[in-house]
Amino acid sequence: MRPGMAHRSTPVVTELTAPFWRATEQGRIELQYCALCNRFIFPPFPECLGCDSSRPEWREVAASGSINTISVVESDILPGLEELIPLQVALVALDGVPGVLIPSNVLGAGARSGDRVRATFEYAGTVALPLFALDATAVEQ
Ligand SMILES: [Zn+2]
């Protein structure tokens, strides 16, 4: 962990989730996709929940999107985690990925629902977590 970085829990990589974490380590986001149902699946499942198709494939998706829902913790009600305040917990809708919301944290402060965000990757142990930052290049709507 680099100095000044917030502490975040390290996910356990499993056979099922390994492709996701391999992609984030390369600064990309890949999600499962069922070609039969023409839909993305998240979080990963052994088979498609829509058609029971045996093994959904992995596809790279956009690392940009918008905040669908956000909850901001501004007071330090979590002793030991003051470094995370303001803690912005959001559901992010990635561009071109209908029907999937990615739970994550938005870095910085002042994020609101509808804001454009871009993924940024931060290591927790050996795993690169996809976090999001407000997209400064996004045009105000
Ligand atoms: Zn399917």
Backbone and ligand atoms as CSV (ligand in chain L), in Angstrom:
chain,resi,resn,atom,element,x,y,z
A,1,MET,N,N,0.853,-1.196,0.000
A,1,MET,CA,C,0.000,0.000,0.000
A,1,MET,C,C,0.885,1.241,0.000
A,2,ARG,N,N,0.596,2.168,-0.864
A,2,ARG,CA,C,1.368,3.405,-0.926
A,2,ARG,C,C,0.976,4.299,0.241
A,3,PRO,N,N,1.931,5.111,0.729
A,3,PRO,CA,C,1.595,6.050,1.801
A,3,PRO,C,C,0.464,6.970,1.340
A,4,GLY,N,N,-0.439,7.271,2.242
A,4,GLY,CA,C,-1.524,8.184,1.907
A,4,GLY,C,C,-2.722,7.494,1.299
A,5,MET,N,N,-2.584,6.200,0.961
A,5,MET,CA,C,-3.720,5.483,0.395
A,5,MET,C,C,-4.586,4.953,1.521
A,6,ALA,N,N,-5.872,4.948,1.300
A,6,ALA,CA,C,-6.797,4.436,2.299
A,6,ALA,C,C,-6.697,2.920,2.366
A,7,HIS,N,N,-6.939,2.386,3.564
A,7,HIS,CA,C,-6.969,0.943,3.713
A,7,HIS,C,C,-8.270,0.392,3.150
A,8,ARG,N,N,-8.172,-0.610,2.321
A,8,ARG,CA,C,-9.368,-1.274,1.813
A,8,ARG,C,C,-9.174,-2.776,1.954
A,9,SER,N,N,-10.260,-3.470,2.204
A,9,SER,CA,C,-10.187,-4.915,2.372
A,9,SER,C,C,-9.768,-5.577,1.064
A,10,THR,N,N,-9.067,-6.701,1.170
A,10,THR,CA,C,-8.599,-7.424,-0.002
A,10,THR,C,C,-9.566,-8.560,-0.328
A,11,PRO,N,N,-10.161,-8.539,-1.523
A,11,PRO,CA,C,-11.047,-9.634,-1.901
A,11,PRO,C,C,-10.251,-10.927,-2.092
A,12,VAL,N,N,-10.921,-12.042,-1.908
A,12,VAL,CA,C,-10.305,-13.339,-2.173
A,12,VAL,C,C,-10.587,-13.700,-3.632
A,13,VAL,N,N,-9.542,-13.969,-4.392
A,13,VAL,CA,C,-9.696,-14.330,-5.802
A,13,VAL,C,C,-10.037,-15.814,-5.894
A,14,THR,N,N,-11.117,-16.128,-6.586
A,14,THR,CA,C,-11.520,-17.521,-6.787
A,14,THR,C,C,-11.388,-17.865,-8.268
A,15,GLU,N,N,-11.567,-19.133,-8.583
A,15,GLU,CA,C,-11.509,-19.554,-9.990
A,15,GLU,C,C,-12.559,-18.789,-10.799
A,16,LEU,N,N,-13.734,-18.582,-10.180
A,16,LEU,CA,C,-14.833,-17.906,-10.871
A,16,LEU,C,C,-14.527,-16.430,-11.122
A,17,THR,N,N,-13.889,-15.756,-10.144
A,17,THR,CA,C,-13.674,-14.315,-10.269
A,17,THR,C,C,-12.300,-13.947,-10.835
A,18,ALA,N,N,-11.436,-14.929,-11.027
A,18,ALA,CA,C,-10.060,-14.644,-11.473
A,18,ALA,C,C,-9.998,-13.816,-12.767
A,19,PRO,N,N,-10.836,-14.105,-13.783
A,19,PRO,CA,C,-10.751,-13.280,-15.008
A,19,PRO,C,C,-11.033,-11.802,-14.740
A,20,PHE,N,N,-11.972,-11.519,-13.822
A,20,PHE,CA,C,-12.284,-10.129,-13.471
A,20,PHE,C,C,-11.052,-9.446,-12.895
A,21,TRP,N,N,-10.399,-10.124,-11.938
A,21,TRP,CA,C,-9.239,-9.529,-11.269
A,21,TRP,C,C,-8.020,-9.457,-12.178
A,22,ARG,N,N,-7.878,-10.413,-13.111
A,22,ARG,CA,C,-6.775,-10.336,-14.080
A,22,ARG,C,C,-6.915,-9.077,-14.923
A,23,ALA,N,N,-8.159,-8.763,-15.308
A,23,ALA,CA,C,-8.404,-7.569,-16.127
A,23,ALA,C,C,-8.122,-6.293,-15.331
A,24,THR,N,N,-8.592,-6.243,-14.074
A,24,THR,CA,C,-8.387,-5.008,-13.309
A,24,THR,C,C,-6.899,-4.776,-13.063
A,25,GLU,N,N,-6.142,-5.869,-12.962
A,25,GLU,CA,C,-4.695,-5.724,-12.780
A,25,GLU,C,C,-4.061,-5.044,-13.991
A,26,GLN,N,N,-4.715,-5.185,-15.144
A,26,GLN,CA,C,-4.237,-4.554,-16.382
A,26,GLN,C,C,-4.950,-3.221,-16.638
A,27,GLY,N,N,-5.707,-2.738,-15.646
A,27,GLY,CA,C,-6.377,-1.450,-15.810
A,27,GLY,C,C,-7.590,-1.516,-16.710
A,28,ARG,N,N,-8.222,-2.694,-16.782
A,28,ARG,CA,C,-9.397,-2.864,-17.632
A,28,ARG,C,C,-10.516,-3.491,-16.800
A,29,ILE,N,N,-11.744,-3.393,-17.313
A,29,ILE,CA,C,-12.871,-4.074,-16.673
A,29,ILE,C,C,-13.426,-5.092,-17.660
A,30,GLU,N,N,-13.527,-6.330,-17.217
A,30,GLU,CA,C,-14.170,-7.384,-18.006
A,30,GLU,C,C,-15.322,-7.941,-17.184
A,31,LEU,N,N,-16.448,-8.169,-17.859
A,31,LEU,CA,C,-17.617,-8.764,-17.213
A,31,LEU,C,C,-18.027,-10.000,-17.993
A,32,GLN,N,N,-18.722,-10.900,-17.300
A,32,GLN,CA,C,-19.262,-12.062,-17.986
A,32,GLN,C,C,-20.368,-11.607,-18.928
A,33,TYR,N,N,-20.481,-12.332,-20.042
A,33,TYR,CA,C,-21.501,-12.011,-21.038
A,33,TYR,C,C,-22.079,-13.316,-21.567
A,34,CYS,N,N,-23.408,-13.371,-21.662
A,34,CYS,CA,C,-24.057,-14.538,-22.266
A,34,CYS,C,C,-24.502,-14.162,-23.673
A,35,ALA,N,N,-23.901,-14.817,-24.675
A,35,ALA,CA,C,-24.225,-14.502,-26.063
A,35,ALA,C,C,-25.630,-14.987,-26.420
A,36,LEU,N,N,-26.124,-16.004,-25.739
A,36,LEU,CA,C,-27.466,-16.525,-26.034
A,36,LEU,C,C,-28.540,-15.538,-25.571
A,37,CYS,N,N,-28.345,-14.959,-24.393
A,37,CYS,CA,C,-29.313,-13.994,-23.842
A,37,CYS,C,C,-28.977,-12.561,-24.243
A,38,ASN,N,N,-27.763,-12.371,-24.772
A,38,ASN,CA,C,-27.311,-11.030,-25.131
A,38,ASN,C,C,-27.353,-10.109,-23.916
A,39,ARG,N,N,-26.735,-10.574,-22.805
A,39,ARG,CA,C,-26.727,-9.735,-21.614
A,39,ARG,C,C,-25.468,-9.972,-20.781
A,40,PHE,N,N,-25.126,-8.935,-20.032
A,40,PHE,CA,C,-23.981,-9.035,-19.133
A,40,PHE,C,C,-24.426,-9.598,-17.798
A,41,ILE,N,N,-23.496,-10.241,-17.103
A,41,ILE,CA,C,-23.787,-10.878,-15.824
A,41,ILE,C,C,-22.786,-10.348,-14.796
A,42,PHE,N,N,-23.290,-9.817,-13.702
A,42,PHE,CA,C,-22.425,-9.355,-12.620
A,42,PHE,C,C,-23.211,-9.387,-11.327
A,43,PRO,N,N,-22.644,-9.911,-10.230
A,43,PRO,CA,C,-21.318,-10.517,-10.138
A,43,PRO,C,C,-21.258,-11.841,-10.883
A,44,PRO,N,N,-20.047,-12.388,-11.052
A,44,PRO,CA,C,-19.883,-13.614,-11.849
A,44,PRO,C,C,-20.657,-14.804,-11.273
A,45,PHE,N,N,-21.190,-15.606,-12.178
A,45,PHE,CA,C,-21.875,-16.843,-11.811
A,45,PHE,C,C,-21.318,-17.980,-12.666
A,46,PRO,N,N,-21.414,-19.212,-12.174
A,46,PRO,CA,C,-20.917,-20.356,-12.958
A,46,PRO,C,C,-21.692,-20.531,-14.257
A,47,GLU,N,N,-22.986,-20.169,-14.259
A,47,GLU,CA,C,-23.755,-20.264,-15.485
A,47,GLU,C,C,-24.669,-19.051,-15.577
A,48,CYS,N,N,-25.181,-18.821,-16.793
A,48,CYS,CA,C,-26.087,-17.688,-16.998
A,48,CYS,C,C,-27.374,-17.919,-16.227
A,49,LEU,N,N,-27.834,-16.904,-15.503
A,49,LEU,CA,C,-29.067,-17.042,-14.728
A,49,LEU,C,C,-30.301,-16.923,-15.611
A,50,GLY,N,N,-30.111,-16.449,-16.853
A,50,GLY,CA,C,-31.245,-16.299,-17.751
A,50,GLY,C,C,-31.559,-17.563,-18.521
A,51,CYS,N,N,-30.523,-18.335,-18.902
A,51,CYS,CA,C,-30.766,-19.490,-19.786
A,51,CYS,C,C,-29.997,-20.727,-19.347
A,52,ASP,N,N,-29.311,-20.671,-18.243
A,52,ASP,CA,C,-28.527,-21.809,-17.750
A,52,ASP,C,C,-27.375,-22.183,-18.684
A,53,SER,N,N,-27.063,-21.314,-19.664
A,53,SER,CA,C,-25.936,-21.580,-20.551
A,53,SER,C,C,-24.695,-21.880,-19.708
A,54,SER,N,N,-23.992,-22.901,-20.118
A,54,SER,CA,C,-22.919,-23.453,-19.295
A,54,SER,C,C,-21.894,-22.424,-18.840
A,55,ARG,N,N,-21.220,-21.787,-19.733
A,55,ARG,CA,C,-20.091,-20.960,-19.335
A,55,ARG,C,C,-20.131,-19.615,-20.049
A,56,PRO,N,N,-20.620,-18.589,-19.373
A,56,PRO,CA,C,-20.603,-17.269,-20.025
A,56,PRO,C,C,-19.168,-16.852,-20.361
A,57,GLU,N,N,-19.014,-16.100,-21.451
A,57,GLU,CA,C,-17.686,-15.629,-21.839
A,57,GLU,C,C,-17.375,-14.328,-21.105
A,58,TRP,N,N,-16.102,-13.918,-21.138
A,58,TRP,CA,C,-15.695,-12.647,-20.533
A,58,TRP,C,C,-15.460,-11.633,-21.639
A,59,ARG,N,N,-15.994,-10.429,-21.447
A,59,ARG,CA,C,-15.842,-9.366,-22.444
A,59,ARG,C,C,-15.368,-8.087,-21.769
A,60,GLU,N,N,-14.445,-7.398,-22.445
A,60,GLU,CA,C,-14.021,-6.103,-21.921
A,60,GLU,C,C,-15.141,-5.091,-22.127
A,61,VAL,N,N,-15.379,-4.259,-21.123
A,61,VAL,CA,C,-16.406,-3.219,-21.199
A,61,VAL,C,C,-15.758,-1.860,-20.938
A,62,ALA,N,N,-16.538,-0.814,-21.116
A,62,ALA,CA,C,-16.024,0.540,-20.899
A,62,ALA,C,C,-15.646,0.736,-19.433
A,63,ALA,N,N,-14.606,1.502,-19.197
A,63,ALA,CA,C,-14.193,1.833,-17.831
A,63,ALA,C,C,-14.790,3.169,-17.420
A,64,SER,N,N,-15.806,3.604,-18.151
A,64,SER,CA,C,-16.479,4.873,-17.838
A,64,SER,C,C,-17.971,4.623,-17.707
A,65,GLY,N,N,-18.632,5.524,-17.019
A,65,GLY,CA,C,-20.072,5.380,-16.845
A,65,GLY,C,C,-20.615,6.522,-16.025
A,66,SER,N,N,-21.749,6.273,-15.375
A,66,SER,CA,C,-22.335,7.314,-14.549
A,66,SER,C,C,-22.838,6.712,-13.239
A,67,ILE,N,N,-22.929,7.579,-12.242
A,67,ILE,CA,C,-23.387,7.142,-10.922
A,67,ILE,C,C,-24.898,6.975,-10.963
A,68,ASN,N,N,-25.355,5.751,-10.680
A,68,ASN,CA,C,-26.796,5.484,-10.613
A,68,ASN,C,C,-27.344,5.894,-9.258
A,69,THR,N,N,-26.645,5.476,-8.210
A,69,THR,CA,C,-27.073,5.718,-6.835
A,69,THR,C,C,-25.824,5.957,-6.004
A,70,ILE,N,N,-25.910,6.870,-5.051
A,70,ILE,CA,C,-24.747,7.116,-4.206
A,70,ILE,C,C,-25.184,7.403,-2.774
A,71,SER,N,N,-24.386,6.926,-1.838
A,71,SER,CA,C,-24.585,7.217,-0.423
A,71,SER,C,C,-23.258,7.729,0.105
A,72,VAL,N,N,-23.303,8.860,0.801
A,72,VAL,CA,C,-22.070,9.485,1.276
A,72,VAL,C,C,-22.049,9.494,2.798
A,73,VAL,N,N,-20.995,8.925,3.368
A,73,VAL,CA,C,-20.785,8.969,4.819
A,73,VAL,C,C,-19.789,10.102,5.079
A,74,GLU,N,N,-20.258,11.156,5.782
A,74,GLU,CA,C,-19.394,12.323,5.970
A,74,GLU,C,C,-18.844,12.445,7.387
A,75,SER,N,N,-19.442,11.741,8.341
A,75,SER,CA,C,-18.914,11.805,9.702
A,75,SER,C,C,-18.168,10.511,9.995
A,76,ASP,N,N,-17.206,10.603,10.922
A,76,ASP,CA,C,-16.389,9.420,11.179
A,76,ASP,C,C,-17.076,8.501,12.174
A,77,ILE,N,N,-18.104,7.819,11.668
A,77,ILE,CA,C,-18.833,6.859,12.497
A,77,ILE,C,C,-18.163,5.496,12.474
A,78,LEU,N,N,-17.100,5.370,11.690
A,78,LEU,CA,C,-16.407,4.101,11.576
A,78,LEU,C,C,-15.002,4.268,12.137
A,79,PRO,N,N,-14.834,4.090,13.472
A,79,PRO,CA,C,-13.512,4.274,14.078
A,79,PRO,C,C,-12.454,3.440,13.363
A,80,GLY,N,N,-11.328,4.066,13.053
A,80,GLY,CA,C,-10.249,3.375,12.358
A,80,GLY,C,C,-10.314,3.543,10.857
A,81,LEU,N,N,-11.435,4.035,10.353
A,81,LEU,CA,C,-11.569,4.214,8.906
A,81,LEU,C,C,-11.751,5.685,8.548
A,82,GLU,N,N,-11.293,6.583,9.458
A,82,GLU,CA,C,-11.453,8.017,9.221
A,82,GLU,C,C,-10.829,8.437,7.899
A,83,GLU,N,N,-9.776,7.716,7.468
A,83,GLU,CA,C,-9.088,8.089,6.234
A,83,GLU,C,C,-9.982,7.922,5.002
A,84,LEU,N,N,-11.076,7.174,5.162
A,84,LEU,CA,C,-11.978,6.950,4.021
A,84,LEU,C,C,-13.053,8.030,3.909
A,85,ILE,N,N,-13.151,8.924,4.920
A,85,ILE,CA,C,-14.206,9.942,4.939
A,85,ILE,C,C,-13.825,11.121,4.034
A,86,PRO,N,N,-14.695,11.664,3.187
A,86,PRO,CA,C,-16.048,11.182,2.979
A,86,PRO,C,C,-16.037,9.872,2.192
A,87,LEU,N,N,-16.776,8.892,2.702
A,87,LEU,CA,C,-16.870,7.600,2.034
A,87,LEU,C,C,-18.056,7.647,1.081
A,88,GLN,N,N,-17.770,7.578,-0.198
A,88,GLN,CA,C,-18.809,7.670,-1.224
A,88,GLN,C,C,-19.039,6.283,-1.814
A,89,VAL,N,N,-20.112,5.638,-1.384
A,89,VAL,CA,C,-20.452,4.294,-1.851
A,89,VAL,C,C,-21.477,4.440,-2.964
A,90,ALA,N,N,-21.157,3.906,-4.127
A,90,ALA,CA,C,-22.026,4.145,-5.279
A,90,ALA,C,C,-22.307,2.873,-6.061
A,91,LEU,N,N,-23.421,2.900,-6.773
A,91,LEU,CA,C,-23.701,1.907,-7.807
A,91,LEU,C,C,-23.447,2.617,-9.127
A,92,VAL,N,N,-22.514,2.064,-9.913
A,92,VAL,CA,C,-22.101,2.703,-11.152
A,92,VAL,C,C,-22.631,1.919,-12.346
A,93,ALA,N,N,-23.276,2.622,-13.268
A,93,ALA,CA,C,-23.742,2.041,-14.526
A,93,ALA,C,C,-22.664,2.307,-15.575
A,94,LEU,N,N,-21.988,1.253,-16.022
A,94,LEU,CA,C,-20.941,1.424,-17.025
A,94,LEU,C,C,-21.553,1.662,-18.401
A,95,ASP,N,N,-20.870,2.452,-19.221
A,95,ASP,CA,C,-21.355,2.736,-20.571
A,95,ASP,C,C,-21.446,1.431,-21.380
A,96,GLY,N,N,-22.575,1.223,-22.020
A,96,GLY,CA,C,-22.739,0.059,-22.888
A,96,GLY,C,C,-23.014,-1.237,-22.161
A,97,VAL,N,N,-23.310,-1.155,-20.856
A,97,VAL,CA,C,-23.583,-2.359,-20.066
A,97,VAL,C,C,-24.945,-2.218,-19.386
A,98,PRO,N,N,-26.036,-2.388,-20.148
A,98,PRO,CA,C,-27.359,-2.239,-19.549
A,98,PRO,C,C,-27.641,-3.354,-18.550
A,99,GLY,N,N,-28.389,-3.019,-17.516
A,99,GLY,CA,C,-28.839,-4.044,-16.582
A,99,GLY,C,C,-27.844,-4.435,-15.517
A,100,VAL,N,N,-26.684,-3.781,-15.472
A,100,VAL,CA,C,-25.664,-4.115,-14.473
A,100,VAL,C,C,-25.274,-2.852,-13.723
A,101,LEU,N,N,-25.230,-2.937,-12.408
A,101,LEU,CA,C,-24.736,-1.847,-11.575
A,101,LEU,C,C,-23.564,-2.372,-10.767
A,102,ILE,N,N,-22.446,-1.670,-10.818
A,102,ILE,CA,C,-21.229,-2.096,-10.134
A,102,ILE,C,C,-21.127,-1.344,-8.803
A,103,PRO,N,N,-21.127,-2.054,-7.678
A,103,PRO,CA,C,-20.917,-1.380,-6.390
A,103,PRO,C,C,-19.451,-1.046,-6.216
A,104,SER,N,N,-19.176,0.194,-5.833
A,104,SER,CA,C,-17.788,0.605,-5.684
A,104,SER,C,C,-17.742,1.882,-4.838
A,105,ASN,N,N,-16.571,2.450,-4.743
A,105,ASN,CA,C,-16.398,3.727,-4.063
A,105,ASN,C,C,-16.020,4.779,-5.097
A,106,VAL,N,N,-16.524,5.996,-4.899
A,106,VAL,CA,C,-16.111,7.119,-5.726
A,106,VAL,C,C,-15.130,7.944,-4.898
A,107,LEU,N,N,-13.956,8.170,-5.430
A,107,LEU,CA,C,-12.912,8.908,-4.723
A,107,LEU,C,C,-13.225,10.400,-4.737
A,108,GLY,N,N,-12.594,11.130,-3.832
A,108,GLY,CA,C,-12.784,12.577,-3.782
A,108,GLY,C,C,-13.995,12.922,-2.942
A,109,ALA,N,N,-14.658,13.985,-3.311
A,109,ALA,CA,C,-15.826,14.440,-2.556
A,109,ALA,C,C,-16.776,15.139,-3.523
A,110,GLY,N,N,-18.030,15.246,-3.105
A,110,GLY,CA,C,-19.007,16.022,-3.884
A,110,GLY,C,C,-19.667,15.267,-5.007
A,111,ALA,N,N,-19.513,13.949,-5.056
A,111,ALA,CA,C,-20.147,13.178,-6.130
A,111,ALA,C,C,-21.650,13.110,-5.914
A,112,ARG,N,N,-22.382,13.131,-7.011
A,112,ARG,CA,C,-23.844,13.049,-6.947
A,112,ARG,C,C,-24.351,12.063,-7.989
A,113,SER,N,N,-25.570,11.592,-7.778
A,113,SER,CA,C,-26.196,10.695,-8.755
A,113,SER,C,C,-26.208,11.375,-10.116
A,114,GLY,N,N,-25.886,10.601,-11.148
A,114,GLY,CA,C,-25.871,11.131,-12.499
A,114,GLY,C,C,-24.509,11.619,-12.945
A,115,ASP,N,N,-23.593,11.848,-12.000
A,115,ASP,CA,C,-22.261,12.336,-12.380
A,115,ASP,C,C,-21.517,11.284,-13.209
A,116,ARG,N,N,-20.739,11.768,-14.162
A,116,ARG,CA,C,-19.912,10.887,-14.994
A,116,ARG,C,C,-18.666,10.492,-14.200
A,117,VAL,N,N,-18.308,9.223,-14.300
A,117,VAL,CA,C,-17.133,8.726,-13.595
A,117,VAL,C,C,-16.284,7.855,-14.524
A,118,ARG,N,N,-15.045,7.694,-14.103
A,118,ARG,CA,C,-14.109,6.856,-14.846
A,118,ARG,C,C,-13.402,5.967,-13.830
A,119,ALA,N,N,-13.169,4.717,-14.204
A,119,ALA,CA,C,-12.521,3.769,-13.287
A,119,ALA,C,C,-11.064,4.145,-13.057
A,120,THR,N,N,-10.626,3.921,-11.822
A,120,THR,CA,C,-9.235,4.066,-11.471
A,120,THR,C,C,-8.942,2.868,-10.582
A,121,PHE,N,N,-7.750,2.331,-10.680
A,121,PHE,CA,C,-7.491,1.056,-10.032
A,121,PHE,C,C,-6.510,1.237,-8.885
A,122,GLU,N,N,-6.874,0.672,-7.744
A,122,GLU,CA,C,-6.071,0.844,-6.533
A,122,GLU,C,C,-5.842,-0.527,-5.909
A,123,TYR,N,N,-4.602,-0.808,-5.597
A,123,TYR,CA,C,-4.287,-2.122,-5.035
A,123,TYR,C,C,-4.689,-2.231,-3.578
A,124,ALA,N,N,-5.326,-3.354,-3.240
A,124,ALA,CA,C,-5.564,-3.774,-1.863
A,124,ALA,C,C,-4.881,-5.128,-1.771
A,125,GLY,N,N,-3.710,-5.174,-1.144
A,125,GLY,CA,C,-2.923,-6.394,-1.182
A,125,GLY,C,C,-2.472,-6.639,-2.612
A,126,THR,N,N,-2.787,-7.812,-3.143
A,126,THR,CA,C,-2.354,-8.159,-4.507
A,126,THR,C,C,-3.459,-7.940,-5.530
A,127,VAL,N,N,-4.596,-7.417,-5.085
A,127,VAL,CA,C,-5.753,-7.288,-5.967
A,127,VAL,C,C,-5.966,-5.825,-6.339
A,128,ALA,N,N,-6.174,-5.562,-7.620
A,128,ALA,CA,C,-6.438,-4.194,-8.088
A,128,ALA,C,C,-7.945,-3.949,-8.065
A,129,LEU,N,N,-8.378,-3.082,-7.134
A,129,LEU,CA,C,-9.804,-2.785,-6.998
A,129,LEU,C,C,-10.215,-1.714,-8.005
A,130,PRO,N,N,-11.331,-1.918,-8.703
A,130,PRO,CA,C,-11.834,-0.852,-9.560
A,130,PRO,C,C,-12.616,0.158,-8.726
A,131,LEU,N,N,-12.042,1.329,-8.544
A,131,LEU,CA,C,-12.723,2.438,-7.881
A,131,LEU,C,C,-13.079,3.434,-8.979
A,132,PHE,N,N,-13.768,4.492,-8.613
A,132,PHE,CA,C,-14.159,5.461,-9.630
A,132,PHE,C,C,-13.821,6.872,-9.177
A,133,ALA,N,N,-13.537,7.724,-10.143
A,133,ALA,CA,C,-13.279,9.130,-9.880
A,133,ALA,C,C,-14.171,9.943,-10.807
A,134,LEU,N,N,-14.575,11.115,-10.349
A,134,LEU,CA,C,-15.378,11.973,-11.218
A,134,LEU,C,C,-14.595,12.253,-12.487
A,135,ASP,N,N,-15.288,12.179,-13.620
A,135,ASP,CA,C,-14.642,12.351,-14.919
A,135,ASP,C,C,-14.604,13.840,-15.263
A,136,ALA,N,N,-13.413,14.414,-15.094
A,136,ALA,CA,C,-13.268,15.853,-15.324
A,136,ALA,C,C,-13.450,16.222,-16.782
A,137,THR,N,N,-13.320,15.242,-17.686
A,137,THR,CA,C,-13.441,15.544,-19.106
A,137,THR,C,C,-14.889,15.489,-19.582
A,138,ALA,N,N,-15.776,14.997,-18.671
A,138,ALA,CA,C,-17.180,14.865,-19.071
A,138,ALA,C,C,-17.818,16.235,-19.251
A,139,VAL,N,N,-18.660,16.357,-20.254
A,139,VAL,CA,C,-19.344,17.611,-20.514
A,139,VAL,C,C,-20.540,17.736,-19.565
A,140,GLU,N,N,-20.698,18.898,-18.967
A,140,GLU,CA,C,-21.863,19.134,-18.094
A,140,GLU,C,C,-23.133,19.011,-18.911
A,141,GLN,N,N,-24.094,18.266,-18.383
A,141,GLN,CA,C,-25.371,18.070,-19.094
A,141,GLN,C,C,-26.324,19.194,-18.721
L,1,ZN,ZN,ZN,-27.998,-16.720,-21.025
